[in-house]
Amino acid sequence: MNHFDNSFVTYAVTVHNWLNQPGYLSLFLLSFLASTLLPLGSEWLLIMMLAGGYEPVATVLIATVGNYLGGLSTYLIGLWGGAWLIEKVLRISPDQQLRARNWYGRYGAASLFFSWLPVVGDPLCLVGGMLRVNFVLFTLLVASGKFARYVGVAWLTCRAAG
């Protein structure tokens, strides 16, 4: 085998081993679901994994990507969901939609940075889609807010453990 073959095999084994870590996959899925309109949290699993010796940078990045993609799915529901989906399935009344629009009018799209907050964070992503907030702006604000939250949780966990 030449150098390229050895590098490829090493890379393939590394990726295979990483994908077989159930903790990372579980963290990704839980982080994704926690950032939809489901009432879940993912910080506890991040803390447990860090306390169990998982690599902090990879753990934070996986949680952030999962959480961002969950928020993105909520944004897309708001963007393309239509009145029927928003009112009938998600049961967000026209009055609640109006209040959300007014809130956005007062605080602006910058409030998406706080999409990591419990209770209000997920609806912020939904309203961001409903109000057609620019995708790049949405991504920058939501991803940076979620990343900052996971970095904070990881930093406190590692500091307490070490």
PyMOL commands that set and color helices and strands:
alter all, ss='L'
color gray80, all
select helices_A, chain A and resi 3-19+22-34+43-51+56-80+82-89+94-107+109-114+121-130+135-161
alter helices_A, ss='H'
color red, helices_A
deselect
rebuild
show_as cartoon
